[in-house]
Every structure is written in structure tokens, then in C-alpha cells.
Amino acid sequence: MKMKNRNFNIIFLVATLLFSTFSASAENETQRQDSLMNEDSKSVRQRDWNGWGYGCRLGFTIGGITPVPLSAEIREMMTFSPNGAFMQEFYGYKLFKERFGFYFGERLAIEGMNVEARVKNYHMSIEQGGDYISGYFTGVDKTEAKLISVKIPIEFMARVNSRLDLRVGPYIQINLHREFKGEVYDGYLRENTPTGQKIIFSDGSKATYDFSEDVKKTCFGAEVAADFEIKNNFGVFANLDYGFGSVFADDFETITFKMYPIFFSLGVSYRIE
């Protein structure tokens, strides 16, 4: 009887060991097959992707409308703040061999500035008491500028790696709202010439100007940009826009130097591939 019990225990132990071995082997094989299936599925998705992608972005904009380089007539920048500072864009792109391609978008941009500067012999046309006077102003010039526009970038795109995209190319800007106005004070205006009759602005007296109608309805420029994906298709971006020409019409002569729109945007993005 003891021999039978001993044999039964040996058989039970061997059966248990064999069952554990086969169970572990089966589990490892299942995991290996699942891993292969996941890799195959990922490979199929990569092969099926046709290179098209879409996305949206929301950001903050800072910059201004300025001469380049800064004009000698502008002696001191006293205050500066953004005016508007918002952009929203929907975009698409096409990559070839997952490396290079083209990018296009439609962007709503609200860009502008509030600037207070001390100037000398700054050619101006101002309004005072219903009369318009042109001449050379020395004193403080306070400018408010704002452009609400639709920008359409068409750019070359390069995918550096799975997270980083770089872009460069032109854009067209359609200005829906144009504003460039301000006031002068704490100084004097020489009428017509730098040695003309002096009109003094002191003790709180001011004169205003408004060149909004002289701003172009359509502008062109170039953009350099970068997109970086953080996680789950969410990322951050940075754009630098530089206008090709003056924001004012070609026949505008009140400001004697070109004023370029230059703006930098930073924000968050989401893309779908």
C-alpha cells in the first residue's frame, strides 16, 4: 500500500511539472504571437498611411510693424505691448516617403502693437482742430496698430524625426481689419520742412493721426516654423512671419521709410495622421 502511494505521488509530481512546463510554453508562445501581430499591425498601418496629415493650432502672437533696421528718427522705445496677440489655424500636409513634403493652412490672426516712442524729425501728417498739417515732429509718438487677417501659408516641410517637423515658405495675408493710428505730444512739429514754423505741443496738448486706410488690403511674406509633438498627437509650435514689403500702400509718403510686419507666434497644436 505504501508503495502504491509512493508511486502515485511520483506520478502526480511528474504530471504537475509537465503541466506547468506546457502552460508556461503556451503562454510564452501566445505572448510571442501577440507581439508579432502588434508589429504586423503597426507595419500595415505604416504601409497604409498615404502621407496626408491634418491638424489645428492655437497660439499667442507678439511683434510689430517696424522699419528694418530701426530708423534713426526713432530715438527711444518708451513702452511696448501686443495689441490682439491671437492666432488660430487649420492645416494639412502631404509627406513623400515620410520625410519631405508640402504644407498648407488657413489661419486667423489678430496681430498688433501699442508703442510709445520718443522721436526726432519724424515726418508726420497730423490733425489738429480739423486741419491736417504735415511736417517733421520731435517729441513723443504713441501708435496703436492692429491687423485682423486671414493668412494662407504654402510651405516646404521636412520631418526631422517622428516628433519634429520644420517648415519654410511664403504666405499671403488678406487684411480684414486695418488699424494704424496714434497721437503726438510733449514736443513740436516743424511745418513742411525741418526748419519750418514750429507748432508746440505742451501742457497736455496733443494732435492725432490715422493712417488706417493707407494700410494694404493684401500683403505677402515668408515664414519659418517648427512643430514638436509631445504626446498623443499633442504638441507645441513656433512661427516667425516676416513681411516682404511695407505694410503701407506704395503711394503712401507720410512715413518716409518702409514699415514691415514682423510677428512671432507660439502655442499648442494637435495633428491627425
Phi, psi and chi 1 to 4 in degrees:
 res  aa     phi    psi   chi1   chi2   chi3   chi4
   1 MET       -  -41.0 -173.8   70.8  177.1      -
   2 LYS   -64.7  -36.9  -69.1 -178.7  179.2  179.5
   3 MET   -64.3  -41.4 -178.5   64.8   67.9      -
   4 LYS   -62.9  -42.8  -70.5 -178.2  178.3 -179.6
   5 ASN   -63.0  -39.3  -71.3  -22.1      -      -
   6 ARG   -65.4  -43.1 -172.8  179.5  -61.9  111.2
   7 ASN   -64.4  -39.1  -68.7  -23.3      -      -
   8 PHE   -63.4  -41.0  177.0   78.7      -      -
   9 ASN   -64.7  -39.0  -70.3  -23.7      -      -
  10 ILE   -65.6  -44.9  -67.6  171.9      -      -
  11 ILE   -61.6  -42.4  -67.9  170.7      -      -
  12 PHE   -63.0  -40.6  178.6   78.0      -      -
  13 LEU   -65.8  -44.4  178.7   60.3      -      -
  14 VAL   -63.4  -42.4  171.2      -      -      -
  15 ALA   -62.8  -39.9      -      -      -      -
  16 THR   -64.2  -42.8  -58.9      -      -      -
  17 LEU   -64.4  -42.3  -69.5  172.4      -      -
  18 LEU   -64.5  -41.7  -71.2  172.6      -      -
  19 PHE   -63.1  -42.9  178.9   77.8      -      -
  20 SER   -63.8  -40.4  -60.4      -      -      -
  21 THR   -64.2  -47.6  -59.7      -      -      -
  22 PHE   -65.8  -38.0  -76.5  121.9      -      -
  23 SER   -62.4  -45.4  -63.2      -      -      -
  24 ALA   -63.8  -41.6      -      -      -      -
  25 SER   -63.5  -42.1  177.1      -      -      -
  26 ALA   -64.3  -40.7      -      -      -      -
  27 GLU   -65.1  -41.4 -176.4  176.6   -3.9      -
  28 ASN   -64.0  -39.8  -70.6  -24.7      -      -
  29 GLU   -65.7  -39.9  179.9   63.9   20.2      -
  30 THR   -62.7  -44.4  -60.4      -      -      -
  31 GLN   -63.4  -39.1  -69.5  177.1   -8.8      -
  32 ARG   -64.8  -41.5 -171.6  179.4   71.5   84.3
  33 GLN   -66.6  -40.6  -69.3  179.5   -3.6      -
  34 ASP   -61.7  -41.7  -71.9  -16.3      -      -
  35 SER   -63.4  -42.9  177.0      -      -      -
  36 LEU   -63.8  -39.6  -70.7  173.9      -      -
  37 MET   -64.0  -41.3  -70.8  178.0   63.3      -
  38 ASN   -64.2  -41.8  -71.4  -24.0      -      -
  39 GLU   -65.9  -41.1  -69.7  179.3    0.9      -
  40 ASP   -64.0  -40.5  -70.7  -16.5      -      -
  41 SER   -64.2  -41.5  176.1      -      -      -
  42 LYS   -64.8  -41.4 -177.5  177.8  179.3 -179.3
  43 SER   -63.7  -39.3  178.4      -      -      -
  44 VAL   -64.1  -42.3  168.6      -      -      -
  45 ARG   -62.0  -41.7  -73.4 -162.9  -57.0  -89.7
  46 GLN   -64.8  -40.7  -71.0  176.9  -16.5      -
  47 ARG   -68.8  -32.8  -71.7 -162.8  -58.6  -91.0
  48 ASP   -77.1  -23.3  -71.7  -15.9      -      -
  49 TRP   -66.0  127.2 -175.8   50.7      -      -
  50 ASN   -93.4    6.8   58.3   11.7      -      -
  51 GLY    93.3   -5.7      -      -      -      -
  52 TRP   -85.3  142.0  -75.4   98.9      -      -
  53 GLY  -143.6  158.3      -      -      -      -
  54 TYR  -140.0  162.7  -49.9   90.0      -      -
  55 GLY  -177.8 -178.3      -      -      -      -
  56 CYS  -143.8  159.7   60.4      -      -      -
  57 ARG  -147.7  153.1   61.0 -179.4   88.5 -110.6
  58 LEU  -138.2  129.7 -175.7   68.4      -      -
  59 GLY  -151.3  176.5      -      -      -      -
  60 PHE  -109.9  137.5  173.4   85.1      -      -
  61 THR  -121.7  138.2  -61.2      -      -      -
  62 ILE  -139.0  145.2 -172.5  170.6      -      -
  63 GLY   161.7 -153.2      -      -      -      -
  64 GLY  -173.2  179.3      -      -      -      -
  65 ILE  -110.7  112.7  -59.7  172.2      -      -
  66 THR  -146.4  153.2  177.5      -      -      -
  67 PRO   -74.8  150.2   25.4  -32.8      -      -
  68 VAL  -131.4  116.3  178.2      -      -      -
  69 PRO   -71.8  174.5   30.3  -36.6      -      -
  70 LEU   -60.2  131.3 -158.0   62.6      -      -
  71 SER   -66.0  148.2  170.4      -      -      -
  72 ALA   -65.3  -23.6      -      -      -      -
  73 GLU   -67.6  -22.5  -70.6   90.7  -26.7      -
  74 ILE   -90.9  106.3  -57.4  173.8      -      -
  75 ARG   -90.2  -30.9  -63.3  -54.4  177.7   92.9
  76 GLU  -156.1  131.1  178.4 -171.4   -1.4      -
  77 MET   -89.6  111.2  -62.1  -70.6  -69.8      -
  78 MET   -87.4  -46.2  -59.8  168.5   61.9      -
  79 THR  -142.3  152.6   63.7      -      -      -
  80 PHE  -150.5  138.7  172.9   86.7      -      -
  81 SER  -154.4  148.8   62.8      -      -      -
  82 PRO   -66.0  154.4  -16.8   30.4      -      -
  83 ASN  -130.8   96.3 -173.9    5.3      -      -
  84 GLY   114.4  -79.2      -      -      -      -
  85 ALA    57.2   51.5      -      -      -      -
  86 PHE  -147.1  143.6  170.0   82.8      -      -
  87 MET  -149.4  146.3   63.4   84.1   69.0      -
  88 GLN  -140.9  134.3  175.7 -177.0  -38.2      -
  89 GLU  -141.7  142.2 -180.0  177.6   -3.8      -
  90 PHE  -114.3  134.8  -64.5   94.6      -      -
  91 TYR  -143.3  165.2   64.7   87.9      -      -
  92 GLY  -143.0  163.4      -      -      -      -
  93 TYR  -155.9  162.0   55.8   87.2      -      -
  94 LYS  -133.8  120.7  168.3   68.6  172.6  177.5
  95 LEU  -106.3  139.7  -72.7  175.5      -      -
  96 PHE  -106.8  126.3  -60.1   94.8      -      -
  97 LYS    56.6   28.4  -63.5 -176.4  178.9 -179.6
  98 GLU    58.6   24.7  -58.7 -176.2   16.8      -
  99 ARG  -127.4  -53.9  -69.9  -62.4  -56.4  -85.0
 100 PHE  -126.3  151.7  -57.5  104.3      -      -
 101 GLY  -175.2 -158.0      -      -      -      -
 102 PHE  -127.5  158.0   62.8   87.3      -      -
 103 TYR  -132.6  141.1  171.0  102.3      -      -
 104 PHE  -143.9  152.9   56.0   92.7      -      -
 105 GLY  -158.1  170.3      -      -      -      -
 106 GLU  -132.2  116.6 -176.9  176.2   -5.3      -
 107 ARG  -122.5  131.3  179.5 -174.8  -48.1  161.2
 108 LEU   -95.1  121.4  173.7   64.5      -      -
 109 ALA  -126.0  134.8      -      -      -      -
 110 ILE  -118.5  106.0  -55.2  176.2      -      -
 111 GLU  -126.5  143.1  -56.5  166.8  -32.2      -
 112 GLY   178.9 -173.5      -      -      -      -
 113 MET  -156.7  154.0   63.9  177.3 -174.2      -
 114 ASN  -120.6  117.4  -65.1  -42.7      -      -
 115 VAL  -129.8  137.5  176.7      -      -      -
 116 GLU  -122.7  120.0 -163.6  170.8   14.4      -
 117 ALA  -136.5  149.5      -      -      -      -
 118 ARG   -94.6  126.7 -172.5  167.0  -66.2  -80.5
 119 VAL  -125.5  164.1  -60.7      -      -      -
 120 LYS  -140.6  129.2 -176.4  175.2 -178.0  179.8
 121 ASN    53.7   43.3  -69.1  -28.7      -      -
 122 TYR   -88.2  115.5 -171.4   49.0      -      -
 123 HIS   -67.7  124.8 -167.7  -95.6      -      -
 124 MET  -140.7  160.9  -67.4  -69.2  -65.8      -
 125 SER  -129.5  114.5  179.3      -      -      -
 126 ILE  -120.6  162.7   60.5  174.7      -      -
 127 GLU  -113.5  130.3  179.7 -177.6    1.8      -
 128 GLN  -144.4  117.1 -173.8 -178.9   39.1      -
 129 GLY    63.1   31.7      -      -      -      -
 130 GLY    85.8   -6.2      -      -      -      -
 131 ASP  -104.2  145.2  -64.4  -33.6      -      -
 132 TYR  -102.3  129.4  -71.4   88.7      -      -
 133 ILE  -126.2  131.9  -51.6  170.0      -      -
 134 SER  -108.5  149.2  -65.3      -      -      -
 135 GLY   169.0 -157.4      -      -      -      -
 136 TYR  -116.9  120.2  -66.2   81.6      -      -
 137 PHE  -104.1  140.2  176.5   74.7      -      -
 138 THR  -126.7  123.0  -62.8      -      -      -
 139 GLY   152.4 -143.7      -      -      -      -
 140 VAL  -106.3  127.3  177.9      -      -      -
 141 ASP  -114.2  124.2  172.9   30.6      -      -
 142 LYS  -113.3  119.3 -175.8  176.5 -179.1 -179.6
 143 THR  -117.0  137.9  -58.7      -      -      -
 144 GLU  -120.0  121.9  -62.2  177.5   18.3      -
 145 ALA  -130.7  138.8      -      -      -      -
 146 LYS  -151.6  133.2  177.8 -175.9  -73.2 -172.6
 147 LEU  -123.4  121.9  -59.9  175.1      -      -
 148 ILE  -105.4  116.6  -59.3  177.4      -      -
 149 SER  -142.1  164.1   63.1      -      -      -
 150 VAL  -108.0  123.3  172.9      -      -      -
 151 LYS  -109.0  138.1  -72.7 -173.8  176.2 -178.7
 152 ILE  -122.8   96.8  -57.5  173.7      -      -
 153 PRO   -84.4  140.5   28.7  -31.8      -      -
 154 ILE  -130.4  108.9  -57.1  174.3      -      -
 155 GLU  -134.0  158.9  -58.0  170.0  -11.3      -
 156 PHE   -82.9  138.3  169.6   78.6      -      -
 157 MET  -127.3  138.5  177.8  175.8  173.5      -
 158 ALA  -129.5  129.5      -      -      -      -
 159 ARG   -94.8  106.3  176.1  149.4  -67.5  177.1
 160 VAL   -69.6  -45.6  179.7      -      -      -
 161 ASN  -153.4 -169.6   53.5   47.4      -      -
 162 SER   -65.7  -13.9   60.8      -      -      -
 163 ARG  -113.3  -27.0  -70.8 -168.4  171.4 -172.7
 164 LEU  -112.7  126.1  178.4   62.1      -      -
 165 ASP  -118.6  141.4  -65.5  -24.3      -      -
 166 LEU  -119.4  145.2  -59.9  178.5      -      -
 167 ARG  -139.1  148.9  -63.7 -179.4  -78.5  112.9
 168 VAL  -154.6  142.6   61.2      -      -      -
 169 GLY   163.3  179.1      -      -      -      -
 170 PRO   -85.0  165.5   32.3  -35.7      -      -
 171 TYR  -143.4  154.9   66.5   83.3      -      -
 172 ILE  -111.1  139.3 -179.2  173.0      -      -
 173 GLN  -122.5  122.0  177.0  174.6  -22.5      -
 174 ILE  -107.7  112.0  -57.3  169.0      -      -
 175 ASN   -84.0  113.9  -66.9  -39.9      -      -
 176 LEU   -84.5  -30.5  -52.3  177.0      -      -
 177 HIS  -136.6  129.3  171.4   81.2      -      -
 178 ARG  -123.5  128.2  -60.8  165.7  -66.5  153.9
 179 GLU  -144.8  123.6 -178.4  178.2  -40.7      -
 180 PHE  -150.0   99.7 -165.5   99.8      -      -
 181 LYS  -146.1  170.0   60.7 -175.8 -178.8  179.9
 182 GLY   177.9 -162.2      -      -      -      -
 183 GLU  -150.2  156.6   58.7 -173.3   19.4      -
 184 VAL  -123.9  147.2  -65.3      -      -      -
 185 TYR  -164.3  175.8   56.5   92.7      -      -
 186 ASP    52.0   52.6 -168.5   20.9      -      -
 187 GLY  -177.7 -151.4      -      -      -      -
 188 TYR  -151.4  157.2   59.4   87.5      -      -
 189 LEU  -117.6  130.5  178.3   79.7      -      -
 190 ARG   -94.9  117.4  -66.3  -80.9 -170.1  178.1
 191 GLU   -66.9  131.2  -76.8 -167.4   74.7      -
 192 ASN    66.5  -47.5  -60.2  -38.0      -      -
 193 THR  -130.1  163.1   67.9      -      -      -
 194 PRO   -62.4  -13.3  -24.6   34.7      -      -
 195 THR  -117.4   15.9   57.7      -      -      -
 196 GLY   -73.5 -175.4      -      -      -      -
 197 GLN   -59.6  137.7 -179.0  179.5  -10.7      -
 198 LYS   -92.1  128.3 -179.3 -173.1  -71.6 -172.6
 199 ILE  -112.4  118.0  -57.9  173.8      -      -
 200 ILE   -96.0  137.3  -61.5  175.3      -      -
 201 PHE  -117.8  104.6  -57.8   97.8      -      -
 202 SER  -145.9  172.4   61.2      -      -      -
 203 ASP    54.5   39.8  -60.9  -34.6      -      -
 204 GLY    86.9   -3.2      -      -      -      -
 205 SER   -74.0  143.1   63.8      -      -      -
 206 LYS  -139.9  163.7  -59.6  178.0  179.6 -179.6
 207 ALA  -135.1  150.8      -      -      -      -
 208 THR  -115.5  166.1   62.4      -      -      -
 209 TYR  -148.1  156.9   60.7   87.7      -      -
 210 ASP  -149.3  108.4 -169.2  -18.4      -      -
 211 PHE  -108.3   21.1  -53.9  145.0      -      -
 212 SER   -58.6  -40.2  -59.0      -      -      -
 213 GLU   -70.4  -14.8  -67.5  -61.6  -40.5      -
 214 ASP   -89.7   -6.2  -63.1  -63.8      -      -
 215 VAL   -74.6  138.0  175.4      -      -      -
 216 LYS   -63.0  146.1  -66.9  177.2 -179.4  176.1
 217 LYS   -80.0  -26.0  -65.6 -178.9  178.8  179.5
 218 THR  -132.8  132.0  -56.2      -      -      -
 219 CYS  -129.4  161.5  -58.7      -      -      -
 220 PHE  -128.6  153.4  -61.1   89.5      -      -
 221 GLY  -165.4 -173.2      -      -      -      -
 222 ALA  -126.9  153.2      -      -      -      -
 223 GLU  -135.0  139.3  175.5  176.0  -84.1      -
 224 VAL  -118.2  140.7  -67.5      -      -      -
 225 ALA  -152.7  161.4      -      -      -      -
 226 ALA  -142.2  141.5      -      -      -      -
 227 ASP  -123.8  134.3  -65.7  -80.6      -      -
 228 PHE  -130.0  119.5 -176.3   79.6      -      -
 229 GLU   -82.9  130.3 -178.6 -178.0   -0.7      -
 230 ILE   -92.2  -55.9  -61.9  175.2      -      -
 231 LYS  -167.4  141.3 -171.4  175.9 -178.1 -179.5
 232 ASN    52.9   43.6  -63.4  -29.4      -      -
 233 ASN    73.8   -3.4  -65.3  -27.1      -      -
 234 PHE   -88.3  141.8  -74.2   95.7      -      -
 235 GLY  -156.2 -168.7      -      -      -      -
 236 VAL  -126.7  160.4  -65.6      -      -      -
 237 PHE  -144.8  163.0   74.3   91.4      -      -
 238 ALA  -144.2  132.8      -      -      -      -
 239 ASN  -126.1  142.1  -64.6  -13.6      -      -
 240 LEU  -124.9  117.8  176.9   62.2      -      -
 241 ASP  -107.9  135.3  -67.8   -1.1      -      -
 242 TYR  -133.6  118.0 -170.1  105.2      -      -
 243 GLY   -69.9  138.5      -      -      -      -
 244 PHE   -69.1  -34.6  -77.0  150.1      -      -
 245 GLY  -135.6 -175.9      -      -      -      -
 246 SER   -64.2  145.7  177.7      -      -      -
 247 VAL   -71.8  -16.5   73.9      -      -      -
 248 PHE   -92.8  156.4  -67.7  110.1      -      -
 249 ALA   -61.2  155.2      -      -      -      -
 250 ASP   -62.7  -28.6  -65.1  -22.7      -      -
 251 ASP   -91.7    8.5   58.2   -4.2      -      -
 252 PHE   -82.1  121.5  178.1   71.2      -      -
 253 GLU  -120.1   -0.5  -62.0  178.7  -10.4      -
 254 THR   -64.2  -49.0  -58.9      -      -      -
 255 ILE   -92.0  121.9  -62.4  177.5      -      -
 256 THR   -83.6   -4.4   55.4      -      -      -
 257 PHE  -122.9  159.5   40.0   78.5      -      -
 258 LYS   -72.7  142.0  -67.7 -176.7  177.2 -179.2
 259 MET  -115.7  113.4  -60.4  -76.0  -75.8      -
 260 TYR   -98.3  135.9  -62.9   89.4      -      -
 261 PRO   -82.1  119.0   27.0  -29.5      -      -
 262 ILE  -130.2  118.8  -55.7  172.3      -      -
 263 PHE  -139.2  143.7  -69.0   94.2      -      -
 264 PHE  -117.2  133.1  175.9   77.0      -      -
 265 SER  -121.7  144.2  -60.1      -      -      -
 266 LEU  -142.4  135.8 -173.2   68.3      -      -
 267 GLY  -176.4 -159.7      -      -      -      -
 268 VAL  -113.7  156.8  -65.4      -      -      -
 269 SER  -144.1  162.5   61.5      -      -      -
 270 TYR  -141.6  132.2 -179.4   79.8      -      -
 271 ARG  -127.7  154.0   74.0 -177.9 -175.8 -169.7
 272 ILE  -127.7  129.3  -58.2  171.3      -      -
 273 GLU  -127.0      -  -67.6 -174.2  -17.2      -
